Amino acid sequence: MTNPSRRAFLRQSAAVAGATLASGLTIARSGHVAGGDTIKIALIGCGGRGTGAAANAMNTNGPTKLVAMADLFQNRLDTSLQLLTKRMVPQADFVPPERQRKGPSNSLIVSALPKTAQIDVPPERQFIGLDGFKKAIDCIAPGGVAILTTPPAFRPIHLEYAVAKGCHVFMEKAFAVDAPGIRRVLRAGEEAKKKNLKIAGGLECRHYQPLEEVIRQIHAAAIGEVITAWCYEIHGPVGFRFKNREPGMSEMAHQIRNYCNFTWLNGSFLVDWAIHNLDVCCWVKGAWPVSAQAQGGRQVRTDPDQMFDHFAVEYTFADGTRLMAQCRHMPRCWGFCGNAIHGATGSAVLGKMIGNPRIYKGHQQTPENLIWKYQGPPRNPWQVEHDLLFDAIRQDKPHNETERCAYAAMTAILGRMAAESGQVVTWEQALASNLELAPGLDQYTMDSEPPVAPGPDGRYPVAMPGVTKAF
């Protein structure tokens, strides 16, 4: 996919959407699970998002059982198992206020949660370390579901192994942090198709009913031809508090514990957080961008990590229209998280954090210009993405979101490449890049030297536009 057209994009999206419908295709059944069979689940990455995903998986129709867990840190695995056993789930990065009920430790109490009987993870199936994912997946292979929610750098490695072992997969965003990783994800997705394995990706906005409906309205010309799209990921420094290295902790463990703060692990704030709203803009447009130019840097951030605290990316589509992305995580500044879409005759507000998307006549988005808003009750998109995956497994339906997820991540990586290099970067250049942020990651151990190291002052290298080789 080098110069994707709107028609090709929509064909691809329709194919993904149609994966939940019956298919007449004759395909191999190596990944099939009968409707009444218990589906075994392995959780790889036991943070808040992984714990929530495991609860969603066990809340699907049909018998399921969590039988293995893996993480790099024992305390995270213990906390996750405790929360699941007590039937409490850490809050996801966005839950509309109408669906929130808080419990102790800022946890989100969900009305339907896994029964304790669905959890059978004795100590011998609790794995700690960088190779723990293999042991956990081996416990459910073949035919089980691997939930991959570690830092994004490891996603290609874990996905490849799960597919090789004949497992279905739920993989959380951002899917990869560089172009070689994206290509590995794409290859694993193709291999999964050959094996009739199902793969779902954590772009839950794609399964949020109000958002699906507003995009149907836009594709039906409710605002005319789409002219510009604006992506905003602007808020305070959520989740990026840098933790100092503890005595006796290896540098590798220290960086992984602070994975949000290291580009080789999370791909940057732009990749790991803005991916949702970038994906929604491309979904609206019906295409992926063909090039990007950008700027970004650190203005107020003082932590010794690698994080840019702001990005501004101008993407261009094949028809010449543009997508502008503004991303910032600074305290005490104006904030907005969502998308503004402008068409020839109207405009729309939608996206992640926009629980009730709206369409307006013209471009003044005022109440008197409102012409459409979603009226029905929304469903929890985190639950829906698992419902679709497990239904596809039980009913033997095609379900493979790999390509769309990989290209959404590639869009964000393209923007980071442009910002860090200070150059105009084309989609072809970006996707063909052989620059790896963590060469040899497959062979890393907890005692390995990470790909970046602190200087004498304890500060880590930060990309410099015009100097850094980013693609």
C-alpha positions in Angstrom: 0.0 0.0 0.0 2.0 2.9 -1.3 -0.5 5.4 -2.6 -3.8 4.3 -1.1 -6.9 5.6 -2.9 -10.2 6.3 -1.1 -11.9 3.5 -3.0 -9.2 1.0 -1.9 -9.3 2.3 1.7 -13.1 1.9 1.8 -12.9 -1.6 0.4 -10.4 -2.5 3.1 -12.6 -0.9 5.9 -15.7 -2.7 4.5 -13.8 -6.0 4.5 -12.9 -5.5 8.2 -16.5 -4.5 9.1 -17.8 -7.4 7.2 -15.6 -9.8 9.2 -18.5 -10.1 11.7 -20.9 -11.3 9.0 -21.1 -14.9 7.7 -18.7 -15.6 4.9 -18.8 -18.1 2.1 -15.1 -18.3 1.9 -13.5 -21.8 2.1 -10.6 -21.4 4.5 -8.5 -23.6 6.8 -10.0 -24.3 10.2 -6.8 -24.6 12.3 -7.9 -21.7 14.5 -11.5 -22.8 14.9 -13.0 -23.2 18.4 -16.5 -24.7 18.8 -19.1 -22.4 20.3 -19.4 -24.3 23.6 -15.7 -24.9 24.1 -13.8 -23.0 26.8 -11.4 -20.5 25.2 -8.1 -20.2 27.1 -6.7 -16.7 27.5 -3.1 -15.6 28.2 -2.5 -12.0 29.4 0.9 -10.7 28.4 1.4 -7.2 29.9 -0.5 -6.8 33.2 -0.9 -3.0 33.5 -4.2 -1.2 33.7 -5.0 -1.6 30.0 -4.1 -5.3 30.0 -6.2 -6.0 33.1 -9.2 -4.2 31.5 -8.7 -6.2 28.3 -8.6 -9.5 30.1 -11.9 -8.6 31.9 -13.5 -7.7 28.6 -12.4 -11.0 27.1 -13.9 -12.9 30.0 -17.1 -11.0 29.6 -17.8 -12.2 26.1 -20.4 -14.8 25.3 -19.4 -18.4 25.8 -17.0 -20.0 28.3 -13.6 -18.5 28.7 -10.8 -18.9 31.3 -7.7 -16.9 32.0 -5.0 -19.5 32.5 -1.6 -17.7 32.2 -0.2 -14.2 32.8 3.2 -12.7 32.0 4.8 -9.4 32.9 8.3 -8.0 33.6 7.4 -7.0 37.1 5.9 -9.3 39.8 4.1 -6.6 41.6 2.2 -5.6 38.4 1.1 -9.2 37.8 0.0 -9.6 41.4 -2.0 -6.4 41.3 -3.7 -7.3 38.0 -4.6 -10.8 39.3 -5.9 -9.3 42.5 -8.1 -6.8 40.6 -9.5 -9.4 38.3 -10.2 -11.7 41.2 -12.0 -8.9 43.1 -13.9 -8.1 39.9 -12.6 -4.6 39.5 -10.9 -3.2 36.4 -8.5 -0.2 36.2 -10.0 2.7 34.4 -9.3 2.9 30.6 -7.8 6.0 29.1 -11.2 7.2 28.2 -14.6 6.2 29.5 -17.5 8.7 28.8 -18.8 10.2 32.1 -22.2 8.5 31.7 -20.5 5.1 31.9 -18.2 5.8 34.9 -18.6 4.5 38.4 -15.5 4.9 40.5 -14.3 2.4 43.2 -11.3 2.3 45.4 -7.9 3.0 43.9 -9.5 5.0 41.1 -10.7 1.7 39.6 -13.7 1.5 37.3 -16.4 -0.8 38.5 -17.9 -2.5 35.5 -21.4 -4.0 35.8 -20.5 -7.3 34.2 -17.1 -8.7 35.2 -15.5 -12.1 35.0 -16.5 -14.7 37.6 -13.7 -15.9 39.9 -14.2 -19.4 38.3 -13.0 -17.9 35.0 -9.6 -17.2 36.5 -7.1 -20.1 37.0 -3.6 -18.7 37.1 -1.6 -20.7 39.7 2.0 -19.6 40.4 3.4 -22.1 37.8 1.5 -20.2 35.1 2.7 -16.7 36.2 5.8 -15.7 34.2 8.2 -12.9 34.9 10.8 -11.6 32.5 11.3 -10.7 28.8 10.8 -14.3 27.7 7.6 -14.8 29.8 5.4 -14.1 26.8 6.5 -17.4 25.2 5.7 -19.4 28.2 2.3 -17.8 28.7 1.4 -18.3 25.0 2.6 -21.9 25.1 0.0 -22.5 27.9 -2.9 -21.7 25.5 -1.6 -22.8 22.1 -3.1 -23.7 19.8 -6.6 -22.0 19.6 -6.3 -19.8 22.7 -6.4 -16.0 22.8 -3.2 -14.0 23.5 -3.9 -10.5 24.9 -0.8 -8.4 24.0 -0.7 -5.3 26.1 3.0 -4.7 26.8 4.8 -1.5 25.6 4.4 -1.2 21.8 8.1 -2.0 21.0 7.4 -5.6 21.8 4.2 -6.0 19.9 5.7 -7.3 16.6 7.7 -9.9 18.5 4.8 -11.2 20.6 2.4 -11.1 17.6 4.7 -13.2 15.5 5.1 -15.8 18.2 1.4 -16.0 19.0 0.5 -16.5 15.3 3.3 -19.1 14.9 1.8 -21.0 17.8 -1.7 -21.0 16.3 -3.2 -18.5 18.7 -5.8 -15.8 18.1 -4.8 -12.3 19.3 -6.0 -9.1 20.8 -3.2 -6.5 20.4 -3.3 -3.1 22.0 -2.2 0.0 20.2 0.3 1.3 19.1 1.3 -2.0 17.5 4.9 -1.0 16.6 7.3 1.9 17.0 9.2 1.9 13.7 8.8 0.8 10.1 10.6 -2.5 10.4 8.2 -3.3 13.3 5.2 -2.3 11.1 6.4 -4.7 8.4 6.7 -7.5 10.9 3.1 -6.9 12.1 1.9 -6.9 8.5 3.6 -10.2 7.7 2.2 -11.8 10.9 -1.2 -10.6 9.9 -0.9 -12.3 6.5 0.3 -15.5 8.2 -2.7 -15.3 10.5 -5.1 -15.2 7.5 -3.5 -18.3 6.1 -4.0 -20.1 9.4 -7.6 -18.8 9.9 -6.5 -17.0 13.1 -8.5 -14.0 14.3 -6.7 -10.7 15.2 -8.3 -7.7 16.8 -6.6 -4.4 17.5 -7.0 -1.9 20.3 -8.4 1.0 18.2 -11.6 1.0 20.2 -12.9 4.1 18.5 -13.6 2.0 15.4 -16.2 0.1 17.5 -17.8 3.1 19.3 -21.4 3.1 17.9 -21.9 7.0 17.9 -18.6 7.4 16.0 -19.4 4.7 13.5 -22.7 6.4 12.8 -21.4 9.9 12.4 -18.8 8.7 9.9 -21.5 6.9 8.0 -23.2 10.3 7.8 -20.1 12.0 6.6 -19.4 9.3 4.0 -23.0 9.9 2.8 -22.0 13.6 2.1 -23.7 15.1 5.2 -21.0 17.9 5.1 -20.1 17.6 1.4 -16.7 16.7 0.3 -14.2 16.5 3.1 -11.7 19.4 2.8 -9.6 19.4 6.0 -9.3 17.2 9.1 -7.9 18.4 12.4 -6.6 16.0 15.0 -6.1 17.2 18.6 -4.4 15.4 21.5 -3.9 18.3 23.9 -4.0 17.8 27.7 -1.9 17.8 30.8 1.1 15.4 31.3 -1.1 12.3 32.0 0.8 9.2 32.6 4.3 10.6 32.0 5.6 11.1 35.5 9.2 10.0 35.3 10.2 7.6 38.0 13.8 7.7 39.2 15.9 4.5 39.0 15.6 2.4 42.1 18.7 0.9 43.9 19.6 -2.4 42.4 17.3 -2.0 39.4 18.9 -2.6 36.0 18.9 0.2 33.4 16.7 -2.0 31.2 14.1 -2.5 33.9 14.2 1.2 34.7 13.5 2.2 31.2 10.7 -0.3 30.7 9.1 0.8 33.9 9.1 4.3 32.4 8.2 3.1 28.9 6.0 6.1 28.1 9.2 8.3 28.4 11.4 6.4 25.9 10.8 6.6 22.2 12.2 3.1 21.5 9.6 1.7 23.8 6.4 3.6 23.0 7.2 5.4 19.7 6.6 8.8 21.2 3.6 10.6 22.6 2.4 11.2 19.1 2.4 7.4 18.3 1.2 5.9 21.5 -1.6 8.5 22.3 -2.6 10.4 19.2 -3.0 7.2 17.1 -6.7 7.1 17.9 -7.6 10.5 16.6 -5.2 10.2 13.6 -6.9 6.9 12.7 -10.3 8.5 13.0 -9.3 11.3 10.6 -8.0 8.8 8.1 -11.2 6.8 8.5 -13.2 9.9 7.8 -11.1 10.8 4.8 -11.1 7.3 3.4 -7.3 7.2 2.8 -3.9 7.2 4.5 -1.6 10.2 4.0 1.1 10.2 1.3 3.5 12.6 3.1 4.0 14.7 6.2 6.0 17.6 7.4 6.1 18.5 11.0 7.7 20.2 14.0 8.0 19.3 17.6 10.3 19.5 20.7 10.6 20.1 24.4 9.7 23.5 25.7 8.5 23.1 29.3 9.4 19.5 30.1 12.3 19.2 32.6 12.4 15.4 33.2 15.6 13.8 31.9 13.7 11.5 29.4 13.3 11.5 25.6 9.8 12.9 25.4 8.8 15.8 23.1 6.1 17.8 24.9 4.5 19.1 21.7 4.1 18.1 18.0 2.4 19.8 15.0 2.1 17.6 11.9 0.8 18.5 8.5 -0.2 15.4 6.6 -1.1 15.5 2.9 -3.4 13.1 1.1 -3.2 12.0 -2.5 -5.9 14.4 -3.6 -4.0 17.4 -2.0 -6.3 17.8 1.0 -4.6 17.9 4.4 -4.8 16.6 8.0 -3.4 18.8 10.7 -2.4 17.2 14.0 -1.7 19.2 17.2 -0.4 17.2 20.2 0.7 18.7 23.5 1.0 17.4 27.0 1.7 20.4 29.2 0.2 21.5 32.5 -2.0 24.6 32.8 -2.7 24.9 29.1 -5.8 24.8 27.0 -6.8 21.2 26.2 -8.9 19.3 23.7 -8.9 15.7 22.6 -10.9 14.9 19.5 -11.3 15.8 15.8 -12.8 18.7 13.8 -13.7 17.8 10.2 -14.6 20.5 7.6 -16.4 19.7 4.4 -17.6 21.8 1.5 -21.0 22.4 3.1 -20.6 21.7 6.8 -18.4 20.4 9.7 -18.3 17.8 12.4 -16.8 17.2 15.8 -16.0 13.6 16.7 -13.2 11.3 17.8 -11.7 9.9 21.0 -13.0 11.8 24.0 -16.1 13.0 22.1 -18.8 10.9 23.6 -21.5 12.5 21.6 -20.3 13.4 18.1 -22.1 16.2 16.2 -22.6 17.5 12.7 -23.2 21.2 11.8 -24.2 23.2 8.8 -21.4 25.5 7.8 -18.3 25.9 9.9 -19.6 27.8 12.9 -20.1 25.0 15.4 -22.8 26.6 17.4 -26.1 25.1 18.8 -28.3 26.8 16.2 -26.2 25.2 13.4 -26.5 21.7 14.8 -28.1 19.4 12.2 -27.3 15.9 13.6 -26.2 14.2 16.8 -26.3 10.6 17.8 -29.5 9.6 19.5 -29.2 6.0 20.6 -27.4 4.5 23.6 -23.7 3.8 23.0 -22.1 0.5 23.8 -18.7 0.1 25.6 -16.2 0.0 22.7 -13.6 -1.9 24.7 -16.2 -4.6 25.2 -17.4 -4.5 21.6 -14.0 -5.1 20.2 -13.7 -8.3 22.3 -17.2 -9.4 21.6 -16.5 -9.3 17.9 -13.2 -11.1 18.2 -14.6 -14.0 20.4 -17.7 -14.3 18.2 -15.6 -14.6 15.1 -13.6 -17.3 16.9 -16.7 -19.3 18.0 -18.6 -18.8 14.7 -15.5 -19.3 12.5 -15.9 -15.9 10.8 -13.0 -13.9 9.2 -11.8 -11.3 11.5 -8.4 -9.7 11.0 -7.8 -6.0 11.8 -4.0 -6.2 11.4 -3.6 -4.1 8.3 -5.7 -1.2 9.4 -4.0 -1.2 12.8 -0.6 -1.3 11.3 -1.3 1.6 8.9 -2.8 3.7 11.6 0.4 3.2 13.6 2.4 4.0 10.4 0.6 7.3 10.0 1.7 8.3 13.5 5.2 7.0 13.0 5.4 9.0 9.7 4.5 12.2 11.7 7.2 11.5 14.3 9.8 10.9 11.5 8.9 14.2 10.0 9.1 16.1 13.3 12.3 14.5 14.5 14.1 15.0 11.2 12.6 18.3 10.2 12.1 16.9 6.7 9.2 16.2 4.4 8.8 12.5 4.6 6.7 10.4 2.1 4.7 7.4 3.0 6.9 5.3 0.8 10.1 6.5 2.4 8.7 6.0 5.9 7.3 2.5 5.3 10.5 1.4 3.5 12.8 2.7 6.3 15.2 0.2 7.8 15.9 2.3 10.9 15.2 0.3 14.0 14.8 2.1 17.4 15.9 -1.0 19.2 18.1 -3.2 17.0 18.1 -6.9 18.1 15.2 -6.4 20.5 14.3 -10.1 20.1 17.5 -11.1 22.0 17.3 -8.6 24.8 17.3 -9.7 28.4 16.7 -7.7 31.6 20.5 -7.4 31.9 21.0 -6.1 28.3 22.1 -2.5 27.7 19.1 -0.5 26.3 19.5 1.2 22.9 19.8 4.6 24.7 21.8 5.5 27.8 21.9 8.5 30.1 24.7 11.0 29.7 27.0 12.1 32.5 24.3 14.5 33.7 21.8 11.7 33.9 19.8 13.0 30.9 18.8 10.9 27.9 19.3 11.9 24.3 16.5 13.8 22.7 15.8 14.0 18.9 17.0 17.3 17.3 15.2 18.4 14.1 17.6 19.0 11.3 20.2 16.7 12.9 18.5 13.5 13.9 18.3 10.7 11.3 14.7 9.5 11.8 14.0 7.4 8.7 
